[in-house]
Amino acid sequence: MRPIAFVIFLMTTLASAAQMPTHIPVDREPVGFLDSAENIFLFLVLPVIIGGLYFLWRRNTRNKNS
């Protein structure tokens, strides 16, 4: 039983190490989301607009069904 457990442990550790990406650069600096106007619009303004439109649409359909 002990050799089987060792083989399973060895195979899982090798499989998990084989899945680690090697050619992706690793930056430790914080991401600058507020560096450009496009990022501000994409990550802040657009979700707020979509959320507001969703709640207006939901309120409108609730009023029609009542």
Backbone as a printed PyTorch tensor [residue, N CA C, xyz], in Angstrom:
tensor([[[  0.8240,  -1.1940,   0.0000],
         [  0.0000,   0.0000,   0.0000],
         [  0.8660,   1.2550,   0.0000]],

        [[  1.9680,   1.2350,   0.6990],
         [  2.8350,   2.3940,   0.7860],
         [  3.4830,   2.7410,  -0.5590]],

        [[  3.9700,   1.7600,  -1.3430],
         [  4.5440,   2.1180,  -2.6500],
         [  3.5130,   2.7080,  -3.6120]],

        [[  2.2790,   2.2500,  -3.5280],
         [  1.2390,   2.7890,  -4.4090],
         [  0.9600,   4.2500,  -4.0610]],

        [[  0.9000,   4.5650,  -2.7830],
         [  0.6820,   5.9400,  -2.3530],
         [  1.8370,   6.8300,  -2.7890]],

        [[  3.0590,   6.3240,  -2.7090],
         [  4.2220,   7.1020,  -3.1360],
         [  4.1690,   7.3680,  -4.6410]],

        [[  3.7920,   6.3760,  -5.4200],
         [  3.7040,   6.5500,  -6.8770],
         [  2.6200,   7.5620,  -7.2300]],

        [[  1.4840,   7.4900,  -6.5580],
         [  0.4070,   8.4540,  -6.8150],
         [  0.8560,   9.8580,  -6.4330]],

        [[  1.5070,  10.0020,  -5.3080],
         [  2.0180,  11.3040,  -4.8800],
         [  3.0380,  11.8420,  -5.8820]],

        [[  3.9170,  11.0040,  -6.3430],
         [  4.9480,  11.4090,  -7.3000],
         [  4.3230,  11.8400,  -8.6240]],

        [[  3.3370,  11.1110,  -9.0730],
         [  2.6930,  11.4510, -10.3440],
         [  1.9240,  12.7570, -10.2560]],

        [[  1.2510,  13.0240,  -9.1490],
         [  0.4980,  14.2720,  -9.0280],
         [  1.4220,  15.4740,  -8.9030]],

        [[  2.5390,  15.3280,  -8.2140],
         [  3.4600,  16.4530,  -8.1010],
         [  4.1300,  16.7300,  -9.4410]],

        [[  4.4630,  15.7170, -10.1850],
         [  5.0520,  15.9410, -11.5000],
         [  4.0400,  16.5360, -12.4650]],

        [[  2.7990,  16.1030, -12.3860],
         [  1.7660,  16.6350, -13.2730],
         [  1.4830,  18.1040, -12.9600]],

        [[  1.4580,  18.4670, -11.6880],
         [  1.1970,  19.8610, -11.3460],
         [  2.3840,  20.7420, -11.7060]],

        [[  3.5920,  20.2480, -11.5960],
         [  4.7630,  21.0340, -11.9830],
         [  4.8430,  21.1770, -13.4970]],

        [[  4.3450,  20.2080, -14.2290],
         [  4.3810,  20.2760, -15.6830],
         [  3.3970,  21.3040, -16.2170]],

        [[  2.4170,  21.7060, -15.4430],
         [  1.4080,  22.6480, -15.9120],
         [  1.7560,  24.0980, -15.6010]],

        [[  2.8670,  24.3450, -14.9700],
         [  3.2490,  25.7140, -14.6450],
         [  3.7670,  26.4140, -15.8960]],

        [[  3.2530,  27.6150, -16.2140],
         [  3.7240,  28.3290, -17.3990],
         [  5.1430,  28.8340, -17.1990]],

        [[  5.9290,  28.7480, -18.2500],
         [  7.3290,  29.1570, -18.1440],
         [  7.6410,  30.4170, -18.9460]],

        [[  6.8440,  30.7510, -19.9450],
         [  7.1750,  31.8740, -20.8180],
         [  6.3220,  33.1000, -20.5520]],

        [[  5.6720,  33.1530, -19.4110],
         [  4.8580,  34.3010, -19.0610],
         [  5.6710,  35.1890, -18.1240]],

        [[  5.8270,  36.4640, -18.4820],
         [  6.5860,  37.3550, -17.5960],
         [  5.8290,  37.5960, -16.2950]],

        [[  6.5490,  37.6260, -15.2170],
         [  5.9450,  37.8190, -13.9010],
         [  6.3540,  39.2050, -13.3980]],

        [[  5.3710,  40.0920, -13.3280],
         [  5.6140,  41.4410, -12.8170],
         [  5.0990,  41.5270, -11.3990]],

        [[  5.8450,  42.1400, -10.5570],
         [  5.4410,  42.2830,  -9.1600],
         [  4.9290,  43.6840,  -8.8660]],

        [[  4.8360,  44.5240,  -9.8810],
         [  4.3480,  45.8720,  -9.6690],
         [  2.8220,  45.8890,  -9.7450]],

        [[  2.1820,  46.8420,  -9.0830],
         [  0.7160,  46.9150,  -9.1600],
         [  0.2700,  47.3000, -10.5700]],

        [[ -0.8880,  46.8360, -10.9420],
         [ -1.4370,  47.1170, -12.2620],
         [ -2.0110,  48.5170, -12.2640]],

        [[ -1.7060,  49.2760, -13.2960],
         [ -2.1850,  50.6550, -13.3850],
         [ -3.5000,  50.7490, -14.1300]],

        [[ -4.6100,  50.5160, -13.4270],
         [ -5.9090,  50.5950, -14.0820],
         [ -6.2980,  52.0340, -14.3970]],

        [[ -5.8350,  52.9660, -13.6090],
         [ -6.2470,  54.3550, -13.7900],
         [ -5.2260,  55.1690, -14.5680]],

        [[ -4.4160,  54.5070, -15.3650],
         [ -3.3760,  55.2090, -16.1170],
         [ -3.8920,  55.8390, -17.3980]],

        [[ -4.9500,  55.3120, -17.9800],
         [ -5.4370,  55.8660, -19.2390],
         [ -6.9540,  56.0280, -19.1870]],

        [[ -7.4520,  56.8490, -20.0750],
         [ -8.8920,  57.1070, -20.1230],
         [ -9.6600,  55.8660, -20.5680]],

        [[ -9.0450,  55.0660, -21.4340],
         [ -9.7120,  53.8420, -21.8870],
         [ -9.9360,  52.8780, -20.7270]],

        [[ -8.9420,  52.7250, -19.8690],
         [ -9.0790,  51.8340, -18.7250],
         [-10.1320,  52.3430, -17.7440]],

        [[-10.1710,  53.6290, -17.5220],
         [-11.1710,  54.2010, -16.6200],
         [-12.5620,  53.9450, -17.1660]],

        [[-12.7480,  54.1650, -18.4720],
         [-14.0570,  53.9270, -19.0730],
         [-14.4210,  52.4530, -19.0420]],

        [[-13.4720,  51.5960, -19.3860],
         [-13.7500,  50.1680, -19.4970],
         [-14.0060,  49.5190, -18.1430]],

        [[-13.2550,  49.8890, -17.1280],
         [-13.3440,  49.1990, -15.8410],
         [-14.2110,  49.9130, -14.8060]],

        [[-14.5160,  51.1890, -14.9930],
         [-15.3200,  51.9140, -14.0120],
         [-16.6450,  52.4060, -14.5750]],

        [[-16.5830,  53.1560, -15.6610],
         [-17.7870,  53.8090, -16.1790],
         [-18.7210,  52.8040, -16.8420]],

        [[-18.2020,  51.9580, -17.6980],
         [-19.0360,  51.0070, -18.4260],
         [-19.7740,  50.0270, -17.5110]],

        [[-19.1440,  49.4350, -16.4930],
         [-19.9240,  48.5700, -15.5880],
         [-21.0100,  49.3180, -14.8230]],

        [[-20.7670,  50.5620, -14.4530],
         [-21.7890,  51.3380, -13.7500],
         [-22.9670,  51.6040, -14.6840]],

        [[-22.6810,  51.9280, -15.9480],
         [-23.7540,  52.1600, -16.9150],
         [-24.5530,  50.8810, -17.1510]],

        [[-23.8660,  49.7540, -17.3240],
         [-24.5480,  48.4810, -17.5550],
         [-25.3930,  48.1030, -16.3410]],

        [[-24.8550,  48.2790, -15.1460],
         [-25.6180,  47.9750, -13.9330],
         [-26.8370,  48.8660, -13.7920]],

        [[-26.6820,  50.1540, -14.0750],
         [-27.8130,  51.0690, -14.0020],
         [-28.8880,  50.7280, -15.0100]],

        [[-28.4850,  50.3990, -16.2470],
         [-29.4610,  50.0040, -17.2580],
         [-30.1720,  48.7120, -16.8810]],

        [[-29.4530,  47.7900, -16.2800],
         [-30.0670,  46.5330, -15.8530],
         [-31.1340,  46.7790, -14.7960]],

        [[-30.8340,  47.6060, -13.7980],
         [-31.8150,  47.8670, -12.7500],
         [-32.9980,  48.6670, -13.2770]],

        [[-32.7660,  49.5840, -14.2210],
         [-33.8900,  50.2920, -14.8310],
         [-34.7630,  49.3410, -15.6360]],

        [[-34.1520,  48.4290, -16.3720],
         [-34.9000,  47.4470, -17.1550],
         [-35.7010,  46.5230, -16.2500]],

        [[-35.0860,  46.0940, -15.1410],
         [-35.7690,  45.2050, -14.2110],
         [-36.9550,  45.9000, -13.5410]],

        [[-36.7800,  47.1560, -13.1690],
         [-37.8710,  47.9070, -12.5590],
         [-38.9940,  48.1400, -13.5660]],

        [[-38.6190,  48.3840, -14.8250],
         [-39.6140,  48.6040, -15.8660],
         [-40.4170,  47.3320, -16.1270]],

        [[-39.7730,  46.1730, -16.1910],
         [-40.5040,  44.9290, -16.4250],
         [-41.3450,  44.5450, -15.2130]],

        [[-40.9070,  44.8620, -14.0190],
         [-41.6910,  44.5780, -12.8090],
         [-42.9510,  45.4330, -12.7850]],

        [[-42.8290,  46.6980, -13.2100],
         [-44.0070,  47.5780, -13.2350],
         [-45.0040,  47.1470, -14.3000]],

        [[-44.5440,  46.6200, -15.4180],
         [-45.4490,  46.1570, -16.4700],
         [-46.1910,  44.9000, -16.0620]],

        [[-45.5450,  44.0300, -15.2890],
         [-46.1670,  42.7860, -14.8800],
         [-47.1690,  42.9860, -13.7320]],

        [[-47.0890,  44.0870, -13.0040],
         [-47.9710,  44.2960, -11.8420],
         [-49.3480,  44.7310, -12.2390]]])
